[in-house]
Amino acid sequence: MRYESTWPGAKRRILALAALYGPGAETTRVRMHRARGVKIGSGCFIGTDVILETAFPHLIEIGDGVDIGMRTTVVAHQQGEVAEEGVPSVVIGDDVFIGPGSILLPHVTIGDGAVITAGSVVTTSVPPLTMVRGNPAQVVATCKRPLGRKVPLREFYRGLKPVGRG
């Protein structure tokens, strides 16, 4: 993994600070994170006080229609770790809902339509159309539809199927 140089690193961190509290959850914040190097699809929502990997933002890839709740943190590398250039560490699929205060750690893939409940700590990959919660996040339900602004909440709830506890 390459280390960030002084000027580009400073520029990325200034953009990250502006994105923390700036207006425009679907516009300005998304553009600032893209300018930092985060790959972000269309129609995404990034809440206030969201931290997307400070040093190596290019290690994050976010799909289309993703909602990231306020005070979420995405960590894409660990100190001393060597990563392949151009290979993302954290991949968030399309139509994913990440609840407020969640933490995503390095080397996880969040499948399309998955739901991360508020305050969850994601340490392993999450299958598509699956709801997880807790620390560490555990599967609690499967979903028929993604939870997002396009799907009415009642319709989402009707499609939830709890996963039995062994």
Secondary structure, 3 states (H helix, E strand, C coil): CCCCCHHHHHHHHHHHHHHHHCCCCCCHHHHHHHHHCCEECCCCEECCCCEECCCCHHHEEECCCCEECCCCEECCCCCCCCCCCCCCCEEECCCCEECCCCEECCCEEECCCCEECCCCEECCCECCCEEEECCCCEEEEECCCCCCCCCCHHHHHHCCEECCCC
